[in-house]
Amino acid sequence: MIELTGTLSTQDIVAIARGNAAVSLPTEAVERMERTRAIVDDVVRRDDYHVYGVNAGVGDLHEKSISRDRILEMQENIIESSITGVEPLASTEITRAAMATKANTFATGRSGARPELVQKLCAMLNEGVHPRLYLGGSTDDLTAIAHVGLVLLGKGTAELDGEVVSGGEALERADIDPVQLAPKEAMSIVSGTSVMTGMLSLCVRDVDRLVRTADIVSALTFELIGDAPETFASRVSDVRPHDGHATTATNVRTLLDGNVDGSSPKMVQDPLSLRVIPQVHGTVRSHLSFARETVDTELRSASDNPLVFPDGKLYSCGTFNGQPISSAADSLRSVVIKLGSISESRNERLLQNRQTDYPFLAADPGVESGLMMTQYTSSGLLAETLATDGVSTSSVTVSGGQEDIHSMGTISVRALADTVETVGRILAIELLCANRYHNLVGDISTTTALEELLEYVNAIVQDPIEDEPAFDHIASLTEAVLSGTIVDVVESTGVDID
């Protein structure tokens, strides 16, 4: 059971989103929320307090006062009017990550939401009631996360036990009563960074697996065609001490057979795609650390407007803005693209290695094309990652000019997630070609860990070393890359890949 105390970690979000971990609201968070809820209730009773989203309109309608008898009507209208998002539909794991993040934000006690609201969200997560969130057109989060509010009202649509039903039916079948949103709660639901933060939490986990897999695949390629392993020597990393570089160098060095000392009588120079593996892969790790730190900070933050403090003060502010998430996602995406670029370059070296009699890894060159066409796919996939620039530097102006800067965070994280999947395919193609190279050339000494990897790949591919459709092989190896199975196979031999 994971308690929502206002402080979660990326590991917690992954456990809730992918492992269906149960959640609860502890007593300390209930008491914290009740204190600031009382302040909002006091505002509603007063005639001299004009508060955004409570007794005043939203966006450029913030100067419109709302009479006390219509405040509850406005709550439902805020949710209903925000349901404007379009395809794509969020996956179940993204929906769960967003719901958990939203509930945890409320648990900080700075939104003025009732504990009942979080308890309903906990019940929905625990019973598997998943509102259908639409991500398209969401510059920040509000049009996507509004669907959670709609299902809380007993409206909209949700997924339950693999079936799409109305929000009301989903709640009824899960024995959860719909809510009547109290003043300010609708604004608190649509405000903040819960979708982008939840998604980036999942991406942090995925990139961590991706870069570890990239170390393994690159080590195999280097073992097959590399000549100067001293690039992975610890003394090389020591004189340019970026932590990420050293980690990658250690991983590859551990997987390679033979020593990595320099000073050979005739120095050789490997192509840069082999020589700068520590630098390119290691930089992914550095940006990943920044993204993880950003997400972990966000997961112990209040992201709402206005904020409510226990001393009775309410602050109009911009904590809902997702610029930290947006910028971290774009930064991480830029180096993940480079991870794909270096893999594609290594793959080209495998296909056209002139040390063998098998150009393009064809057993009978000319009659057969071998894996020539996989490079077309690999380079095309890389081009797809380059087709969309980062959007964290962009913005839009809406609501009559009142809301004139946006983080574009939901878009940035979606682009990162797509890029991770694409680069996973590029690495799968490199692994396919490395396996074919090993099978064709033969008599190549490898470590126990790499031998285990080759046996695993051969079991999937059952490589006959002749032309055949590679589609299914690429799909299966992509799944193994993205799921972390490649790392598991190598670590099953007792090797740790950090």
C-alpha positions as CSV (number, residue, x, y, z in Angstrom):
1,M,0.0,0.0,0.0
2,I,1.4,3.4,-1.0
3,E,0.3,6.3,1.1
4,L,-0.3,9.6,-0.6
5,T,1.4,12.0,1.7
6,G,2.2,14.7,-0.8
7,T,5.6,13.2,-1.3
8,L,6.0,10.4,-3.9
9,S,8.9,9.2,-6.0
10,T,9.1,8.1,-9.6
11,Q,9.4,4.5,-8.3
12,D,6.0,5.0,-6.6
13,I,4.3,6.3,-9.7
14,V,5.7,3.4,-11.7
15,A,4.4,0.9,-9.1
16,I,1.0,2.5,-9.1
17,A,0.8,2.9,-12.9
18,R,2.3,-0.4,-14.1
19,G,2.2,-2.6,-11.0
20,N,-1.4,-1.6,-9.9
21,A,-0.1,-0.9,-6.4
22,A,-2.9,0.1,-4.0
23,V,-3.0,3.6,-2.6
24,S,-4.5,5.3,0.5
25,L,-4.7,8.7,2.1
26,P,-3.1,8.6,5.6
27,T,-4.6,10.5,8.6
28,E,-1.8,13.1,8.6
29,A,-2.8,14.1,5.0
30,V,-6.5,14.2,5.9
31,E,-5.9,16.6,8.7
32,R,-3.7,18.8,6.5
33,M,-6.4,18.9,3.9
34,E,-9.1,19.6,6.3
35,R,-7.3,22.7,7.7
36,T,-7.1,24.4,4.3
37,R,-10.6,23.2,3.2
38,A,-12.0,25.1,6.1
39,I,-10.4,28.3,4.8
40,V,-12.0,27.8,1.4
41,D,-15.4,27.2,3.0
42,D,-14.9,30.5,5.0
43,V,-14.2,32.4,1.7
44,V,-17.5,31.1,0.3
45,R,-19.4,32.4,3.3
46,R,-17.8,35.9,3.0
47,D,-19.0,38.7,0.8
48,D,-15.7,40.6,0.9
49,Y,-13.4,38.0,-0.7
50,H,-13.1,37.6,-4.4
51,V,-11.1,34.4,-5.2
52,Y,-10.3,32.9,-8.6
53,G,-12.1,29.7,-9.3
54,V,-14.1,29.9,-6.0
55,N,-16.5,32.8,-6.3
56,A,-14.9,34.3,-9.4
57,G,-14.7,33.1,-13.0
58,V,-11.6,31.6,-14.6
59,G,-9.2,32.6,-17.4
60,D,-10.1,36.1,-18.8
61,L,-13.4,35.8,-16.9
62,H,-11.5,36.2,-13.6
63,E,-13.2,39.5,-12.8
64,K,-16.7,38.0,-13.1
65,S,-18.2,37.5,-9.6
66,I,-20.2,34.4,-9.0
67,S,-23.2,34.5,-6.7
68,R,-23.1,32.1,-3.8
69,D,-26.1,30.1,-5.1
70,R,-24.3,29.4,-8.4
71,I,-20.8,28.5,-7.2
72,L,-21.6,24.7,-7.3
73,E,-23.0,25.1,-10.8
74,M,-19.8,26.7,-11.9
75,Q,-17.7,23.8,-10.6
76,E,-19.5,21.3,-12.9
77,N,-19.3,23.8,-15.8
78,I,-15.5,24.2,-15.4
79,I,-15.1,20.4,-15.9
80,E,-17.7,20.1,-18.7
81,S,-16.2,23.0,-20.7
82,S,-12.7,21.7,-20.4
83,I,-13.6,18.4,-22.2
84,T,-12.2,19.5,-25.5
85,G,-9.1,17.3,-26.0
86,V,-8.9,14.9,-29.0
87,E,-7.0,11.7,-29.9
88,P,-4.7,10.1,-29.0
89,L,-6.2,8.4,-26.1
90,A,-3.9,8.0,-23.1
91,S,-2.9,4.5,-22.2
92,T,-4.1,3.0,-18.9
93,E,-0.7,3.3,-17.3
94,I,-0.6,7.1,-18.2
95,T,-4.1,7.5,-16.8
96,R,-3.1,5.8,-13.5
97,A,0.1,7.8,-13.3
98,A,-1.9,11.1,-13.8
99,M,-4.6,10.2,-11.3
100,A,-2.0,9.2,-8.6
101,T,0.0,12.4,-9.2
102,K,-3.2,14.5,-8.9
103,A,-4.3,12.8,-5.7
104,N,-0.8,13.2,-4.3
105,T,-0.8,16.9,-5.1
106,F,-4.1,17.4,-3.3
107,A,-2.6,15.6,-0.3
108,T,-0.1,18.4,0.2
109,G,-3.0,20.4,1.7
110,R,-2.4,23.5,-0.4
111,S,-5.3,23.2,-2.8
112,G,-8.1,23.4,-0.3
113,A,-9.7,20.2,-1.7
114,R,-11.7,17.9,0.6
115,P,-10.1,14.6,1.7
116,E,-13.2,12.9,0.2
117,L,-12.0,13.9,-3.2
118,V,-8.7,12.1,-2.8
119,Q,-10.4,9.1,-1.2
120,K,-12.6,8.8,-4.3
121,L,-9.5,8.9,-6.5
122,C,-7.8,6.3,-4.4
123,A,-10.9,4.1,-4.7
124,M,-11.0,4.5,-8.4
125,L,-7.3,3.5,-8.7
126,N,-7.7,0.5,-6.4
127,E,-10.9,-0.7,-8.2
128,G,-9.5,-0.1,-11.7
129,V,-11.8,2.6,-12.8
130,H,-9.8,4.4,-15.4
131,P,-11.2,7.6,-17.0
132,R,-10.5,7.8,-20.8
133,L,-8.1,10.8,-21.1
134,Y,-7.5,12.4,-24.5
135,L,-4.0,14.0,-24.9
136,G,-4.3,15.7,-28.3
137,G,-4.3,19.5,-28.1
138,S,-3.3,19.7,-24.5
139,T,-0.7,22.4,-24.3
140,D,-0.6,21.8,-20.5
141,D,-2.8,19.3,-18.7
142,L,-6.2,20.7,-18.2
143,T,-8.1,19.3,-21.2
144,A,-6.7,15.9,-20.5
145,I,-7.1,15.7,-16.7
146,A,-10.6,17.2,-16.9
147,H,-11.8,13.7,-17.9
148,V,-10.9,12.5,-14.4
149,G,-13.2,15.2,-13.0
150,L,-16.0,14.2,-15.4
151,V,-15.9,10.5,-14.3
152,L,-15.9,11.7,-10.6
153,L,-19.2,13.4,-11.4
154,G,-20.5,10.1,-12.8
155,K,-20.3,11.3,-16.4
156,G,-17.9,10.7,-19.4
157,T,-16.5,7.3,-20.1
158,A,-14.1,5.0,-18.3
159,E,-12.4,1.6,-18.7
160,L,-13.2,-1.1,-16.1
161,D,-12.0,-4.7,-16.4
162,G,-11.1,-4.1,-20.0
163,E,-14.5,-2.8,-20.9
164,V,-15.4,0.8,-21.9
165,V,-18.5,1.9,-20.1
166,S,-20.0,5.2,-19.0
167,G,-18.4,6.9,-16.0
168,G,-21.6,6.5,-14.0
169,E,-21.7,2.7,-14.7
170,A,-18.0,2.3,-13.9
171,L,-18.5,4.0,-10.5
172,E,-21.6,2.0,-9.7
173,R,-20.0,-1.3,-10.6
174,A,-17.0,-0.4,-8.4
175,D,-19.3,0.6,-5.5
176,I,-18.1,4.2,-5.6
177,D,-20.5,7.1,-5.3
178,P,-20.2,10.1,-7.6
179,V,-19.1,13.4,-6.1
180,Q,-20.7,16.8,-5.9
181,L,-17.6,19.0,-6.4
182,A,-17.2,21.6,-3.7
183,P,-16.2,25.2,-4.4
184,K,-12.6,25.4,-5.9
185,E,-12.3,21.7,-6.5
186,A,-13.0,21.8,-10.2
187,M,-10.3,24.4,-10.7
188,S,-7.9,22.3,-8.6
189,I,-8.7,19.2,-10.7
190,V,-7.9,20.9,-14.1
191,S,-5.0,23.0,-12.7
192,G,-1.4,21.7,-12.3
193,T,1.0,19.2,-13.9
194,S,-0.3,15.8,-13.0
195,V,-0.5,14.3,-16.6
196,M,2.9,15.5,-17.7
197,T,4.5,14.7,-14.4
198,G,3.0,11.2,-14.3
199,M,4.1,10.6,-17.9
200,L,7.6,11.8,-17.3
201,S,7.9,9.5,-14.3
202,L,7.3,6.6,-16.6
203,C,9.7,8.0,-19.2
204,V,12.4,8.3,-16.6
205,R,12.0,4.6,-15.9
206,D,12.0,3.8,-19.6
207,V,15.1,5.8,-20.5
208,D,16.9,4.2,-17.6
209,R,16.3,0.8,-19.2
210,L,17.0,2.1,-22.7
211,V,20.5,3.4,-21.9
212,R,21.4,0.3,-20.0
213,T,20.3,-1.8,-22.9
214,A,22.3,0.5,-25.3
215,D,25.4,-0.2,-23.2
216,I,24.9,-3.9,-23.7
217,V,24.1,-3.8,-27.4
218,S,27.1,-1.5,-28.0
219,A,29.4,-3.8,-26.1
220,L,28.3,-6.7,-28.3
221,T,28.9,-4.6,-31.5
222,F,32.3,-3.5,-30.2
223,E,33.3,-7.0,-29.3
224,L,32.5,-8.0,-32.9
225,I,34.2,-5.1,-34.9
226,G,36.0,-2.9,-32.4
227,D,39.8,-2.7,-32.2
228,A,40.8,-0.2,-29.5
229,P,39.0,-1.1,-26.2
230,E,41.2,1.3,-24.2
231,T,38.5,4.0,-24.9
232,F,36.6,2.2,-22.0
233,A,39.6,2.3,-19.6
234,S,38.9,3.8,-16.2
235,R,41.9,6.1,-16.4
236,V,40.3,7.6,-19.5
237,S,37.1,8.4,-17.6
238,D,39.1,9.6,-14.6
239,V,40.6,12.6,-16.5
240,R,37.2,13.7,-17.7
241,P,35.1,12.8,-14.7
242,H,31.5,12.9,-15.9
243,D,29.7,10.3,-13.8
244,G,27.5,9.1,-16.7
245,H,30.6,8.6,-18.9
246,A,32.3,6.5,-16.3
247,T,29.2,4.4,-15.7
248,T,28.8,3.5,-19.4
249,A,32.6,2.8,-19.7
250,T,32.4,0.5,-16.7
251,N,29.4,-1.4,-18.1
252,V,31.0,-1.9,-21.5
253,R,34.4,-2.8,-20.0
254,T,32.7,-5.4,-17.8
255,L,31.1,-7.0,-20.8
256,L,34.2,-7.0,-23.0
257,D,36.6,-9.9,-23.2
258,G,40.2,-9.0,-22.7
259,N,42.0,-6.1,-21.2
260,V,41.5,-2.4,-22.1
261,D,45.1,-1.2,-21.6
262,G,46.5,1.3,-24.1
263,S,50.0,1.8,-25.5
264,S,49.9,-0.9,-28.2
265,P,52.9,-0.7,-30.6
266,K,50.6,0.5,-33.4
267,M,47.7,2.7,-32.2
268,V,44.5,2.1,-34.1
269,Q,41.5,4.4,-34.3
270,D,38.0,3.0,-34.2
271,P,35.2,4.9,-35.9
272,L,33.6,7.4,-33.6
273,S,30.4,5.5,-33.2
274,L,32.6,2.9,-31.4
275,R,35.1,5.2,-29.7
276,V,32.7,7.7,-28.1
277,I,30.1,5.3,-26.7
278,P,30.9,6.4,-23.1
279,Q,30.5,10.0,-24.0
280,V,27.2,9.7,-25.9
281,H,25.6,7.1,-23.7
282,G,27.0,8.7,-20.6
283,T,25.4,12.1,-21.5
284,V,22.0,10.4,-21.6
285,R,22.6,9.4,-18.0
286,S,23.5,12.9,-17.0
287,H,20.3,14.3,-18.5
288,L,18.3,11.4,-17.0
289,S,19.5,12.3,-13.6
290,F,18.3,15.9,-14.1
291,A,14.9,14.7,-15.3
292,R,14.6,12.3,-12.4
293,E,15.4,15.1,-9.9
294,T,12.9,17.4,-11.6
295,V,10.1,14.8,-11.4
296,D,10.9,13.9,-7.8
297,T,10.7,17.6,-6.9
298,E,7.4,17.9,-8.7
299,L,6.0,14.8,-6.9
300,R,6.5,16.6,-3.5
301,S,5.1,19.9,-4.7
302,A,1.7,21.7,-4.8
303,S,0.8,22.6,-8.3
304,D,-2.4,24.6,-8.2
305,N,-3.8,28.1,-8.4
306,P,-4.7,29.7,-6.1
307,L,-2.8,28.1,-3.3
308,V,-4.3,27.9,0.2
309,F,-2.2,28.1,3.3
310,P,-3.1,27.1,6.9
311,D,-2.8,30.7,8.2
312,G,-5.8,31.6,6.0
313,K,-3.9,33.3,3.2
314,L,-4.7,32.5,-0.5
315,Y,-2.1,33.3,-3.2
316,S,-2.7,33.8,-6.9
317,C,0.4,32.2,-8.5
318,G,1.8,30.2,-11.3
319,T,2.7,26.9,-9.6
320,F,0.5,25.1,-12.1
321,N,2.9,25.9,-14.9
322,G,4.8,22.9,-16.2
323,Q,7.9,24.5,-17.6
324,P,10.3,22.5,-15.3
325,I,8.7,19.3,-16.7
326,S,8.6,20.5,-20.3
327,S,12.2,21.6,-20.4
328,A,13.5,18.4,-18.7
329,A,11.6,16.3,-21.2
330,D,13.0,18.2,-24.2
331,S,16.5,18.0,-22.8
332,L,16.2,14.3,-22.2
333,R,14.7,13.7,-25.6
334,S,17.6,15.5,-27.4
335,V,20.1,13.0,-26.0
336,V,17.9,10.0,-26.5
337,I,17.8,11.0,-30.2
338,K,21.6,10.9,-30.1
339,L,21.5,7.5,-28.6
340,G,19.6,6.4,-31.7
341,S,22.0,8.2,-33.9
342,I,25.1,6.4,-32.6
343,S,23.3,3.0,-32.8
344,E,22.3,3.6,-36.4
345,S,26.0,4.5,-37.2
346,R,27.2,1.3,-35.5
347,N,24.7,-0.7,-37.4
348,E,26.0,0.7,-40.7
349,R,29.5,-0.5,-39.6
350,L,28.2,-4.0,-39.0
351,L,26.5,-4.2,-42.4
352,Q,29.4,-2.9,-44.4
353,N,32.4,-4.2,-42.4
354,R,35.1,-5.0,-45.0
355,Q,36.9,-7.4,-42.7
356,T,34.4,-10.1,-43.7
357,D,33.2,-11.7,-47.0
358,Y,29.6,-10.9,-46.2
359,P,28.6,-7.4,-47.3
360,F,25.3,-6.4,-45.7
361,L,25.5,-9.7,-43.8
362,A,24.4,-11.7,-46.8
363,A,25.5,-15.3,-46.9
364,D,25.3,-15.3,-50.7
365,P,25.9,-11.6,-51.6
366,G,24.1,-10.5,-54.8
367,V,21.6,-13.3,-54.9
368,E,20.8,-12.3,-51.4
369,S,20.7,-8.8,-49.9
370,G,21.1,-9.9,-46.3
371,L,20.0,-7.3,-43.8
372,M,20.8,-4.3,-46.1
373,M,17.2,-3.0,-45.9
374,T,17.3,-2.8,-42.1
375,Q,19.6,0.2,-42.4
376,Y,16.9,1.9,-44.5
377,T,14.5,1.3,-41.6
378,S,17.0,2.3,-38.9
379,S,17.9,5.6,-40.7
380,G,14.3,6.3,-41.4
381,L,13.4,5.9,-37.8
382,L,16.2,8.2,-36.8
383,A,14.8,10.8,-39.3
384,E,11.4,10.5,-37.6
385,T,12.9,11.5,-34.3
386,L,14.5,14.6,-35.9
387,A,11.2,15.6,-37.6
388,T,9.8,17.3,-34.5
389,D,11.8,19.9,-32.7
390,G,11.5,20.4,-28.9
391,V,8.4,22.4,-28.0
392,S,9.4,23.6,-24.5
393,T,10.6,26.9,-26.0
394,S,7.2,27.5,-27.7
395,S,3.9,28.8,-26.3
396,V,0.4,29.9,-27.2
397,T,-1.8,32.8,-26.1
398,V,-5.4,32.0,-25.2
399,S,-8.3,33.2,-23.1
400,G,-8.4,36.7,-24.5
401,G,-4.7,37.2,-23.8
402,Q,-5.0,36.6,-20.1
403,E,-3.2,33.2,-20.4
404,D,-0.3,34.2,-22.6
405,I,2.4,31.7,-21.8
406,H,2.2,27.9,-21.7
407,S,4.8,25.3,-20.9
408,M,3.7,22.8,-23.6
409,G,4.7,20.2,-21.1
410,T,2.2,17.5,-22.1
411,I,3.3,17.8,-25.7
412,S,7.0,17.7,-24.7
413,V,6.6,14.5,-22.7
414,R,4.5,12.8,-25.3
415,A,7.3,13.5,-27.8
416,L,9.9,12.0,-25.4
417,A,7.8,8.9,-25.0
418,D,7.5,8.5,-28.7
419,T,11.2,9.0,-29.2
420,V,12.1,6.4,-26.5
421,E,10.0,3.8,-28.4
422,T,11.5,4.8,-31.8
423,V,15.1,4.5,-30.4
424,G,14.2,1.2,-28.9
425,R,13.5,-0.1,-32.4
426,I,16.8,1.3,-33.7
427,L,18.6,-0.6,-31.0
428,A,16.7,-3.7,-31.8
429,I,17.9,-3.5,-35.4
430,E,21.5,-3.1,-34.2
431,L,21.1,-6.2,-32.0
432,L,19.6,-8.1,-34.9
433,C,22.5,-7.2,-37.2
434,A,25.1,-7.9,-34.5
435,N,23.6,-11.4,-33.9
436,R,23.7,-12.1,-37.7
437,Y,27.3,-10.9,-37.9
438,H,28.3,-13.3,-35.1
439,N,26.5,-16.2,-36.7
440,L,28.0,-15.5,-40.1
441,V,31.6,-14.8,-39.1
442,G,31.8,-17.4,-36.3
443,D,34.8,-18.1,-34.0
444,I,34.4,-14.8,-32.2
445,S,35.3,-15.0,-28.5
446,T,32.7,-13.3,-26.3
447,T,32.1,-13.2,-22.5
448,T,29.6,-15.4,-20.8
449,A,27.1,-12.5,-20.5
450,L,27.3,-11.7,-24.2
451,E,27.1,-15.4,-25.1
452,E,23.9,-15.6,-23.0
453,L,22.6,-12.6,-24.9
454,L,23.3,-14.2,-28.3
455,E,21.6,-17.4,-27.3
456,Y,18.6,-15.4,-26.2
457,V,18.5,-13.5,-29.6
458,N,19.0,-16.7,-31.5
459,A,16.0,-18.3,-29.8
460,I,13.9,-15.4,-30.9
461,V,15.3,-15.0,-34.4
462,Q,16.2,-18.7,-35.2
463,D,18.5,-17.1,-37.8
464,P,18.9,-19.3,-40.9
465,I,21.4,-16.8,-42.3
466,E,19.4,-16.3,-45.5
467,D,17.0,-13.7,-46.8
468,E,13.6,-13.6,-45.1
469,P,11.2,-11.0,-43.7
470,A,12.8,-9.2,-40.7
471,F,9.6,-7.5,-39.5
472,D,8.7,-10.0,-36.8
473,H,12.3,-10.2,-35.6
474,I,12.5,-6.5,-35.2
475,A,9.2,-6.4,-33.4
476,S,10.2,-9.1,-30.9
477,L,13.6,-7.6,-30.2
478,T,12.0,-4.2,-29.8
479,E,9.8,-5.6,-27.1
480,A,12.8,-7.2,-25.4
481,V,14.7,-3.8,-25.5
482,L,11.8,-1.7,-24.2
483,S,10.7,-4.1,-21.5
484,G,14.2,-4.4,-20.0
485,T,14.4,-8.1,-20.9
486,I,17.8,-7.6,-22.5
487,V,19.2,-6.2,-19.3
488,D,17.6,-9.1,-17.3
489,V,19.2,-11.7,-19.6
490,V,22.6,-10.2,-19.1
491,E,22.3,-9.7,-15.4
492,S,21.1,-13.3,-15.0
493,T,24.8,-14.2,-15.5
494,G,25.8,-12.3,-12.5
495,V,26.9,-9.1,-14.3
496,D,25.5,-5.8,-12.9
497,I,24.6,-3.2,-15.5
498,D,24.2,0.2,-13.7
